[in-house]
Amino acid sequence: MKISEIKTDCRLLKGDVPCKPNKLYNAHCVDEKGNDCKYYDPIKEKILIIKLGAIGDVIRTTPLLQPLKKKFSEAKIYWLTYAPSMVPGNVDSILQFTSEGITFLNSLEFDYIFNLDKDKEACALMNSLNGKIKKGFILKDGIPFPADKDAVHKYLTGLFDDISKNNSKNYLDEIFEICGFEYSGEKYILSSFDEYNDSWNFDSSKKIVGLNTGCGGRWTSRLWPDERWIELAKSLLKKNYEVVFLGGVQEDSKNKMFAELSGGKYPGHFHLEKFINLVNQCDLVITGVTMAMHITIGLNKKIILFNNIFNKNEFELFGLGEIIEPEKKCKCFYSPTCTNKEYKCMDYIQTETVLNSIDRLLS
């Protein structure tokens, strides 16, 4: 075997250990007769997706893989992220945003780089990487800026509240547009992590309703009152639903109290993959705009989404549920804390409204 015969463009070549065909069949890049290996899978393009986080954002970006795989069927796709376990397995190389990952990426030349984050570190990296075509966001004069015209719409909605309020496109419309595609209903790609299936003790003869009671530590403007969660849980139990409280470590003490006062179940808080499998046990989840919302959609579960501070056009529910907004208008657009001294709009989502929506979706 000559060093000049090594196929460094083969998808299967590792470079530091034997490839799978060599392990299984003693295959070489070129056989003794000078023929290419029958397992040779040449890479025609290298594509990098930069989508670091948050976790929900990574999940809701996964539909983009479908048009990329269709248009560039022989490409090698790399994804740089803070949440590697959320990136689908059909991505060739999943890298974390570390010095090691960045050093590796700087050694490559990409045909396309799609940076979908406006974080300064992501945009700065976009500037420094070698790419023939760059789409999404770069850094200009030290601030995030569109790489080309396809990213202008998404950029402006993030800069000006009045433009954001009038936006009629959902997130997937926007990121497909950034990458030069037209969104046509492609769904999330998310594992249900079935290895955790035997961890639960729920009554599967009943419809299971998950109540995701939190909304992240700083977004208190989106919280539904505690007494409403308790009232909802009691009403659902009377209707013979199985009720499960969902949340992370921040909601732990609250969810324990809710379960004790209502009679619903609270199995605890878990690492991400096990939490996803917990959500997968539910038939329907009630949630604010959180990571759990994207997990619920990714698992193709019914959903009721509480929304007050965001433009509801941003959300794609894929026909899985309903968006419930307060009867009194929210005056705190995109604000993490309620600034309205007259009333708290989330007090004006009535329990009965939520119950009726649950019955409709699970009938």
HULIN-V343196 format. One record per residue. N is the residue number from 1. RES is the residue in one letter. PSI is psi in radians with two decimals (NA if undefined). Layout:
n=<N N>
res=<RES RES>
psi=<PSI PSI>
This chain:
n=<1 2 3 4 5 6 7 8 9 10 11 12 13 14 15 16 17 18 19 20 21 22 23 24 25 26 27 28 29 30 31 32 33 34 35 36 37 38 39 40 41 42 43 44 45 46 47 48 49 50 51 52 53 54 55 56 57 58 59 60 61 62 63 64 65 66 67 68 69 70 71 72 73 74 75 76 77 78 79 80 81 82 83 84 85 86 87 88 89 90 91 92 93 94 95 96 97 98 99 100 101 102 103 104 105 106 107 108 109 110 111 112 113 114 115 116 117 118 119 120 121 122 123 124 125 126 127 128 129 130 131 132 133 134 135 136 137 138 139 140 141 142 143 144 145 146 147 148 149 150 151 152 153 154 155 156 157 158 159 160 161 162 163 164 165 166 167 168 169 170 171 172 173 174 175 176 177 178 179 180 181 182 183 184 185 186 187 188 189 190 191 192 193 194 195 196 197 198 199 200 201 202 203 204 205 206 207 208 209 210 211 212 213 214 215 216 217 218 219 220 221 222 223 224 225 226 227 228 229 230 231 232 233 234 235 236 237 238 239 240 241 242 243 244 245 246 247 248 249 250 251 252 253 254 255 256 257 258 259 260 261 262 263 264 265 266 267 268 269 270 271 272 273 274 275 276 277 278 279 280 281 282 283 284 285 286 287 288 289 290 291 292 293 294 295 296 297 298 299 300 301 302 303 304 305 306 307 308 309 310 311 312 313 314 315 316 317 318 319 320 321 322 323 324 325 326 327 328 329 330 331 332 333 334 335 336 337 338 339 340 341 342 343 344 345 346 347 348 349 350 351 352 353 354 355 356 357 358 359 360 361 362 363>
res=<M K I S E I K T D C R L L K G D V P C K P N K L Y N A H C V D E K G N D C K Y Y D P I K E K I L I I K L G A I G D V I R T T P L L Q P L K K K F S E A K I Y W L T Y A P S M V P G N V D S I L Q F T S E G I T F L N S L E F D Y I F N L D K D K E A C A L M N S L N G K I K K G F I L K D G I P F P A D K D A V H K Y L T G L F D D I S K N N S K N Y L D E I F E I C G F E Y S G E K Y I L S S F D E Y N D S W N F D S S K K I V G L N T G C G G R W T S R L W P D E R W I E L A K S L L K K N Y E V V F L G G V Q E D S K N K M F A E L S G G K Y P G H F H L E K F I N L V N Q C D L V I T G V T M A M H I T I G L N K K I I L F N N I F N K N E F E L F G L G E I I E P E K K C K C F Y S P T C T N K E Y K C M D Y I Q T E T V L N S I D R L L S>
psi=<2.13 2.53 -0.52 -0.25 -0.09 2.24 1.49 -0.22 0.11 2.34 -0.51 -0.26 2.25 -0.72 -0.40 -0.26 2.85 2.53 2.92 -0.79 -0.57 -0.74 -0.73 -0.67 0.12 0.54 2.55 2.82 -0.69 2.30 -3.11 -0.40 0.00 0.18 2.49 2.57 2.39 -0.21 0.05 2.13 1.52 2.45 2.19 -0.58 2.69 2.21 2.33 2.26 2.20 1.84 1.71 -0.93 3.13 3.08 -0.79 -0.64 -0.66 -0.79 -0.76 -0.01 -0.23 -0.48 -0.41 -0.43 -0.50 -0.90 -0.55 -0.79 -0.58 -0.78 -0.63 1.18 -0.35 0.35 2.75 2.14 2.23 2.57 2.18 2.24 2.84 -0.23 1.23 -0.53 -0.23 -0.15 2.25 2.65 -0.24 0.08 2.28 -0.70 2.02 2.11 2.51 2.68 1.39 2.95 -0.62 -0.80 -0.74 -0.69 -0.75 -0.82 -0.60 -0.25 -0.14 2.80 2.11 2.60 -0.68 2.40 2.18 1.85 1.94 0.11 2.48 0.21 2.47 -0.66 -0.62 -0.73 -0.66 -0.70 -0.72 -0.76 -0.65 -0.35 2.69 1.99 2.34 -0.73 2.18 2.25 2.58 -2.08 2.40 -3.06 2.23 2.15 0.58 0.09 2.68 2.55 2.62 2.42 -0.51 -3.07 -0.46 -0.33 -0.01 -0.78 -0.90 -0.65 -0.82 -0.61 -0.43 -0.28 -0.59 2.09 -0.67 -0.65 -0.71 -0.71 -0.52 0.08 2.32 0.04 2.51 3.01 -0.70 -0.67 -0.78 -0.81 -0.53 -0.74 -0.75 -0.68 0.03 0.32 2.93 2.20 2.32 0.76 0.18 2.39 2.89 2.70 2.01 2.28 2.56 -0.01 1.05 -0.19 -0.25 0.17 -0.56 0.22 -0.15 2.76 1.20 2.74 1.72 -0.13 -0.23 2.77 2.27 2.14 2.11 2.31 1.81 1.80 -0.18 -3.13 0.50 2.61 -0.65 -0.15 1.02 -0.31 -0.29 0.00 2.33 2.49 2.51 -0.77 -0.45 -0.68 -0.73 -0.78 -0.75 -0.79 -0.78 -0.75 -0.68 -0.69 -0.66 -0.50 0.13 0.49 2.65 2.23 2.22 2.15 2.38 2.59 3.12 -2.83 -0.53 -0.48 0.03 -0.95 -0.66 -0.78 -0.59 -0.75 -0.79 -0.77 -0.73 -0.71 -0.41 -0.45 0.01 3.02 2.48 1.78 -0.22 -3.06 2.60 2.94 2.88 -0.86 -0.68 -0.61 -0.71 -0.74 -0.58 -0.82 -0.59 -0.30 -0.32 2.59 -0.51 2.52 2.37 2.21 2.76 -2.97 1.66 3.10 -0.70 -0.54 -0.83 -0.61 -0.79 -0.81 -0.74 -0.50 0.06 0.64 2.73 2.59 2.46 2.09 2.10 2.20 2.32 -0.78 -0.10 2.83 2.05 -0.31 -0.30 -0.40 2.34 1.94 -0.05 0.53 0.24 -0.19 -2.71 2.62 2.19 2.21 2.75 2.60 -0.55 2.37 2.39 2.37 0.25 0.86 2.12 0.31 2.30 -0.42 2.66 2.20 0.03 2.00 -0.20 -0.73 2.82 2.02 -0.55 -0.30 -0.27 0.47 1.96 2.53 -0.71 -0.66 -0.75 -0.75 -0.76 -0.67 -0.73 -0.82 -0.70 -0.81 -0.49 0.09 NA>
